[in-house]
């Protein structure tokens, strides 16, 4: 079992905190030959599953057809602990210091995902938001500043588009239901555009809600920034994947390592 860092964007950090995210997918590099149809763990040691896998060709359901196409490592196994790196800041008095030079228990930390300020471990003091001047990127967050710890419970290797509706929801996709204000918007919208109130069928469909891409505004109607909606959780996750990895990244359907985990809101060393 290994402790290692893992980076998440602000929307994903919020999903972790809110209990909406318990899975993540990471592209395997390099990708295997086009002949590959499945992957399997090479061995399971007495201490549990290893991170050593084999690429296989042939019918995944018929072992007699399998061909060996090379080894690779997923870098993750059940039992690993992952400490989350995110965008952060320390009190402005440390702005000229490297993260490794900051006295870790002396200063409070600001987390930009939700503007939470963690008090200093030494005396419990907490700076105000205006005392954090220098925003630091996630990749340079030190272990002592991390506030979220993930424990890996399952590791799979699969094609990206094998992601199910349940998987997409576990990746942090939101389901949003209309409020009374949204229903008023629907009524006004229908009367303005169609000359009559919405039918009961229209209202029933509206009440089913929509799936919303993490990181975009939730809600219905003429909001200041319209959310990115999708008819299914998977379609929303596809939009999210393309926004992170570039146009066509979902359609390319790469092989990924799919990691399931539990979330603890606390530092990996100090809770």
C-alpha positions in Angstrom: 0.0 0.0 0.0 1.3 3.4 -0.9 0.6 7.1 -0.1 0.6 9.3 -3.1 -0.7 12.7 -4.1 -3.5 13.2 -6.6 -4.7 16.5 -8.2 -8.3 17.6 -8.5 -9.9 20.8 -9.9 -12.1 23.0 -7.8 -15.4 21.5 -9.0 -14.1 18.0 -8.3 -12.9 19.1 -4.8 -16.4 20.4 -4.1 -17.9 17.2 -5.3 -15.6 15.2 -2.9 -16.6 17.4 0.0 -20.3 17.1 -0.8 -20.1 13.4 -1.0 -20.9 13.3 -4.8 -17.6 12.0 -6.0 -16.3 8.5 -5.1 -14.6 7.6 -8.4 -12.0 9.0 -10.8 -10.7 7.9 -14.1 -7.2 8.5 -15.4 -5.8 7.8 -18.9 -3.3 5.0 -19.1 -0.1 6.0 -20.8 1.0 4.7 -23.2 -2.1 3.3 -24.7 -2.0 -0.4 -25.7 -2.0 -1.8 -29.3 -5.3 -1.7 -31.2 -5.5 -5.5 -30.9 -6.1 -5.3 -27.1 -9.6 -6.3 -26.0 -9.2 -6.6 -22.2 -6.7 -6.4 -19.3 -6.0 -8.6 -16.3 -4.1 -8.4 -13.0 -0.9 -10.5 -13.3 -1.0 -11.7 -9.7 -2.5 -11.0 -6.4 0.1 -11.1 -3.6 -0.6 -12.3 0.0 -1.0 -8.6 0.8 -3.6 -8.0 -1.8 -4.0 -6.9 -5.4 -0.8 -5.6 -7.2 -0.6 -2.8 -9.7 0.9 -5.1 -12.4 -1.5 -5.9 -15.2 -1.3 -7.5 -18.7 -2.9 -6.4 -21.9 -4.8 -9.2 -23.6 -6.2 -9.8 -27.1 -8.9 -12.2 -28.1 -12.4 -12.9 -26.8 -12.5 -11.7 -23.1 -15.0 -14.5 -22.4 -12.8 -17.3 -23.8 -9.5 -17.8 -22.2 -8.3 -20.1 -25.0 -8.3 -17.2 -27.4 -6.3 -14.9 -25.3 -3.0 -13.4 -26.5 -0.4 -11.6 -24.4 0.2 -8.0 -25.6 2.5 -6.6 -22.9 2.6 -5.5 -19.2 1.8 -2.2 -17.6 1.2 -0.7 -14.2 -1.9 1.1 -13.0 0.0 2.8 -10.2 -3.0 2.3 -7.9 -4.1 -0.7 -5.7 -6.8 -1.1 -3.1 -5.6 0.2 0.2 -3.6 3.0 -1.3 -4.1 6.4 0.4 -4.3 9.5 -1.9 -3.8 13.0 -0.5 -5.6 15.6 -2.5 -3.8 18.5 -4.1 -5.9 21.6 -4.9 -5.5 25.3 -5.4 -4.5 27.0 -2.1 -2.8 29.9 -0.4 -1.0 30.7 2.8 -0.9 34.0 4.8 0.8 36.7 2.7 3.8 36.7 5.1 4.8 33.5 3.3 4.4 34.8 -0.2 8.2 34.9 -0.9 8.7 31.4 0.5 8.6 28.1 -1.3 6.0 25.7 0.1 8.8 23.5 1.6 10.0 26.6 3.5 6.6 27.4 5.2 6.4 26.3 8.9 3.5 24.0 8.5 1.7 24.3 11.9 2.2 28.0 12.3 -0.1 29.3 9.5 -3.7 28.9 8.4 -4.5 27.7 4.8 -7.1 29.0 2.3 -8.7 26.5 -0.1 -10.0 28.3 -3.2 -12.5 25.5 -4.1 -14.9 26.8 -1.4 -12.9 29.6 0.2 -12.6 27.6 3.4 -9.8 28.7 5.8 -8.2 26.0 7.9 -6.9 27.4 11.3 -3.3 27.1 12.1 -2.6 23.8 13.9 -0.3 25.4 16.6 -2.8 27.9 18.1 -6.1 27.6 16.2 -5.8 31.1 14.7 -7.3 31.7 11.3 -6.4 34.5 8.9 -9.2 36.4 7.1 -9.7 36.0 3.3 -8.0 39.3 2.5 -4.8 38.1 4.2 -4.2 35.5 1.5 -2.6 37.3 -1.5 -0.7 34.7 -3.5 -2.8 31.9 -5.1 -0.7 28.7 -5.4 -1.4 26.1 -8.0 -2.5 22.6 -6.9 0.7 20.8 -8.1 2.8 22.7 -5.5 0.5 21.9 -2.5 2.6 20.2 0.2 1.4 17.1 2.0 0.8 19.0 5.3 -1.6 21.4 3.6 -3.9 18.7 2.1 -7.3 18.5 3.7 -8.8 15.5 1.9 -7.6 11.9 2.1 -8.9 9.2 -0.3 -8.6 5.5 0.4 -8.7 3.3 -2.7 -11.2 0.4 -2.5 -11.3 -0.8 -6.1 -9.2 -0.6 -9.3 -10.4 -1.5 -12.7 -9.0 -1.2 -16.2 -11.5 -0.5 -18.9 -12.4 1.6 -21.9 -13.6 5.1 -21.0 -17.0 4.6 -22.6 -17.7 1.6 -20.4 -18.6 4.3 -17.8 -22.2 3.5 -16.7 -24.9 6.0 -15.4 -24.0 5.0 -11.9 -20.3 5.5 -12.6 -21.0 9.0 -14.1 -22.9 10.0 -11.0 -20.1 8.7 -8.8 -17.7 10.9 -10.8 -19.6 14.0 -9.5 -22.2 14.7 -12.1 -25.2 16.5 -10.5 -28.9 15.9 -10.9 -30.8 19.1 -10.5 -34.6 19.4 -9.9 -36.7 22.6 -10.5 -37.6 25.0 -7.8 -40.9 27.0 -7.6 -39.0 29.9 -9.3 -38.1 27.5 -12.2 -41.7 26.4 -12.5 -42.8 30.1 -12.8 -40.2 30.5 -15.6 -41.6 27.5 -17.4 -45.1 28.9 -17.2 -44.0 32.3 -18.5 -41.8 30.8 -21.2 -44.7 28.7 -22.6 -47.2 31.6 -22.5 -44.8 33.9 -24.2 -43.7 31.4 -26.9 -46.7 29.2 -27.3 -49.6 31.3 -26.1 -50.7 28.9 -23.5 -49.5 27.4 -20.1 -47.4 24.3 -20.2 -49.3 21.0 -20.4 -49.2 18.5 -17.6 -46.9 16.3 -19.7 -44.5 19.3 -20.0 -44.6 19.8 -16.3 -44.0 16.1 -15.6 -41.0 16.1 -17.9 -39.7 19.3 -16.3 -40.0 17.7 -12.8 -37.7 14.8 -13.8 -34.8 17.3 -13.6 -31.6 17.5 -15.6 -28.1 16.3 -15.3 -25.5 19.0 -14.9 -21.8 19.0 -15.7 -19.8 19.7 -12.5 -18.3 23.1 -12.4 -21.2 24.8 -14.2 -24.1 26.6 -12.6 -27.1 24.5 -11.6 -30.7 25.5 -12.2 -33.2 26.2 -15.0 -34.3 29.1 -17.0 -32.6 32.5 -17.6 -29.8 32.2 -15.1 -26.8 34.6 -15.3 -24.7 31.7 -16.6 -26.5 28.8 -18.1 -25.5 25.4 -16.9 -24.3 22.7 -19.3 -27.1 20.1 -19.2 -27.3 16.6 -20.5 -30.1 14.1 -20.9 -28.1 11.5 -19.1 -25.4 11.4 -16.4 -23.0 9.8 -18.9 -23.5 12.5 -21.6 -22.7 15.1 -18.9 -19.5 13.2 -17.9 -18.5 13.0 -21.6 -18.8 16.8 -21.8 -16.7 17.1 -18.7 -14.1 14.7 -20.0 -13.8 16.7 -23.3 -13.6 20.0 -21.4 -10.6 18.6 -19.4 -8.8 16.5 -22.1 -9.8 18.3 -25.3 -12.4 18.0 -28.0 -12.9 14.4 -29.2 -11.2 12.9 -26.1 -14.4 11.0 -25.1 -15.0 9.9 -28.6 -11.4 8.5 -28.8 -12.5 6.0 -26.0 -9.0 5.4 -24.5 -8.2 2.8 -21.9 -8.4 4.2 -18.4 -7.8 3.1 -14.9 -11.1 3.5 -12.9 -10.4 4.1 -9.2 -13.1 3.9 -6.5 -12.4 5.4 -3.1 -13.8 6.6 0.2 -13.3 10.2 1.2 -12.1 11.4 4.6 -12.2 15.2 5.3 -8.9 15.5 7.0 -5.1 15.6 6.5 -3.5 12.2 5.7 -1.2 12.5 8.7 -3.1 14.6 11.2 -6.8 14.0 10.4 
